[in-house]
Amino acid sequence: MTTLEMLRSQLNACKGSDRWVRISTLAGCHYFTVARISRGAIENPGIVLVDRLFEAVKSTEPAKDAV
């Protein structure tokens, strides 16, 4: 699995939630860019944007409950 495929998988896992808004804001790109990347409409978004999106996805993950 490529880095871009992993990113798409992570973005699709949180599809339909408000996380895409937060992810796009943190990554410094438009919401619709996130949507296009997740569905594969942008084949090569560039490594800089992919890295920023990975960091944004990581920072917006819900906290794990310590039971």
Secondary structure, DSSP 8 states (H G I E B T S, - for coil): --HHHHHHHHHHHTTTSTHHHHHHHHHTS-HHHHHHHHHTS-S---HHHHHHHHHHHHHTS------
